[in-house]
Amino acid sequence: MIVSLLLAAMLALASAYDAQQPSPMPEPSVTATPTVAVTPTPIPTPAPSASANPTPAGSQSPEVSPTPTGLNLPPLKYHVTPKQPPSPAPDSPQILEIDLNDQVIYSTKNFSARVTTNDVVTKVTISSNGHSGQMTRIAPGRFESTGDIPKLPSIIGGLNVNLVFTATTADGRSTSVKVPIKVKR
């Protein structure tokens, strides 16, 4: 999993887990407010009327292609818009926006990312400290990744990490953007 690869680099900085350390206090649980189901009142449908432009018999309406749904990411609150070159070539790779669930991520919690690129990009990778993983291509110009951060050893209180997002075209041209985050236990 991409998140495990990225955090393996952080774990390499820490010594072996010290079993003698006290366990952290559990976080308070949040209870959701119950919702009330409402049954809608049916609205009568008017009888069909003759159309000025009737559809010929046997023809079908054009189908609308569905919008890609992606990986069902949580809300992404940390947005990075990289500075673009003054007049980039239309076929050069560009990272237009990077969205993360937060600038501070926590051990055993979810990490999610979305990268928006121009359509010539065929692959996006995330790397940190020599480890990397490929993001899932959802649609042309849209890449996503999500996963849980593994439990970090107690010696790690917090780490500043640069995630490097690299967008690559089919012919191997690439561009990269560094995004600073903090990882806490």
C-alpha positions in Angstrom: 0.0 0.0 0.0 1.3 3.4 -0.9 0.9 4.9 2.6 2.9 2.0 4.1 5.7 2.6 1.7 5.9 6.3 2.5 5.8 5.7 6.2 8.4 3.0 6.1 10.9 5.7 5.5 9.8 7.5 8.6 9.9 4.3 10.6 13.5 3.8 9.5 14.3 7.0 11.4 13.0 5.6 14.7 14.5 2.9 16.9 12.6 -0.3 17.8 9.4 0.1 19.6 9.9 0.4 23.3 7.3 -1.9 25.0 7.8 -0.2 28.3 6.2 3.1 27.2 2.8 3.7 28.6 0.0 3.5 26.0 -1.6 6.8 25.0 -5.0 7.8 26.4 -7.9 6.7 24.2 -9.5 9.4 22.1 -13.1 10.3 23.0 -15.6 8.7 20.8 -18.0 10.7 18.8 -21.7 9.7 18.6 -23.6 10.6 15.5 -26.9 12.4 15.8 -29.7 10.2 14.6 -31.5 11.3 11.5 -35.2 11.3 11.0 -36.5 9.6 7.8 -39.1 11.7 5.9 -41.4 10.1 3.4 -41.9 12.4 0.5 -45.5 13.1 -0.7 -45.9 11.9 -4.3 -46.4 14.7 -6.8 -48.8 13.8 -9.6 -47.2 13.7 -13.0 -48.9 15.5 -15.9 -50.0 13.5 -18.9 -47.4 13.5 -21.7 -48.1 16.1 -24.3 -47.2 16.1 -27.9 -43.7 17.5 -28.5 -42.8 20.0 -31.2 -39.8 17.7 -32.0 -40.9 14.2 -31.4 -38.2 11.5 -31.2 -38.5 9.1 -34.1 -39.7 5.6 -33.2 -36.9 3.2 -32.4 -34.3 5.9 -31.7 -32.8 6.3 -28.2 -31.7 9.4 -26.3 -27.9 9.8 -26.2 -26.4 8.4 -23.0 -24.5 10.7 -20.7 -21.2 9.2 -19.5 -21.1 9.0 -15.7 -18.7 11.2 -13.8 -15.9 9.0 -12.3 -16.6 8.4 -8.6 -13.0 7.7 -7.6 -11.9 6.2 -4.3 -14.6 7.7 -2.1 -12.1 10.1 -0.4 -13.0 11.9 2.9 -13.1 15.7 2.8 -9.7 17.1 1.6 -8.8 20.3 3.6 -5.2 20.9 2.6 -5.0 22.4 -0.9 -1.7 23.1 -2.8 -1.8 24.9 -6.1 1.7 24.8 -7.6 3.0 27.8 -9.5 2.9 27.0 -13.3 5.5 28.1 -15.8 4.6 31.4 -17.6 3.7 29.6 -20.9 4.0 25.8 -20.6 4.0 23.8 -23.8 0.6 22.1 -24.3 2.1 18.6 -24.2 4.3 19.2 -21.1 3.2 17.5 -17.8 1.6 19.8 -15.3 0.4 19.3 -11.7 -2.5 21.7 -11.4 -3.6 21.0 -7.8 -2.8 18.7 -4.9 -5.5 18.0 -2.2 -4.7 16.1 1.0 -7.1 15.3 3.9 -4.9 17.5 6.2 -1.5 19.1 6.6 -1.1 17.1 9.8 -1.7 13.3 9.7 -1.8 10.9 12.6 -0.6 7.4 13.2 -3.4 4.8 12.6 -5.6 7.4 10.9 -6.5 7.8 7.2 -4.3 9.6 4.7 -6.0 10.6 1.4 -4.7 12.5 -1.6 -6.0 13.7 -5.0 -3.8 15.2 -7.7 -5.2 17.1 -10.6 -3.0 17.3 -13.7 -3.3 18.1 -17.4 -4.5 15.3 -19.7 -1.1 14.3 -21.0 -0.1 12.9 -17.6 -0.4 9.1 -17.5 1.1 8.4 -14.0 1.5 10.1 -10.7 3.7 8.8 -7.9 4.1 9.9 -4.3 7.6 9.6 -2.7 9.4 10.4 0.5 12.8 9.4 1.8 13.6 7.0 -1.0 10.2 5.2 -0.9 7.5 5.7 -3.5 4.1 4.4 -4.7 1.8 5.0 -7.6 -1.5 6.7 -7.3 -4.7 5.3 -8.9 -5.7 7.0 -12.2 -9.5 7.7 -11.9 -9.8 9.7 -15.1 -7.6 11.6 -17.4 -6.0 14.3 -15.3 -7.3 12.9 -12.0 -5.3 10.6 -9.6 -6.3 9.5 -6.1 -4.8 7.5 -3.2 -6.1 6.6 0.2 -5.0 4.3 3.1 -4.4 4.1 6.8 -1.2 5.3 8.4 0.5 2.4 10.3 1.0 2.7 14.0 4.2 4.6 14.7 6.6 3.7 17.5 6.3 5.8 20.7 9.8 7.4 20.1 8.2 9.4 17.2 6.4 12.4 18.5 6.1 14.2 15.2 8.0 14.3 12.0 8.1 16.9 9.3 8.0 15.2 5.9 8.1 16.4 2.3 5.9 14.3 0.0 7.1 14.6 -3.6 4.3 14.2 -6.2 5.7 13.4 -9.6 3.5 13.5 -12.8 4.8 11.6 -15.8 3.7 11.5 -19.4 3.6 8.3 -21.6 7.0 9.3 -23.2 8.7 9.7 -19.8 8.7 13.5 -19.3 7.9 14.5 -15.8 7.4 17.3 -13.3 7.5 17.2 -9.5 6.0 19.2 -6.6 7.1 19.0 -2.9 4.4 19.2 -0.3 5.3 19.6 3.4 3.3 17.7 6.0 3.6 16.7 9.6 3.1 13.2 10.9 2.2 12.7 14.5 1.8 9.7 16.7 
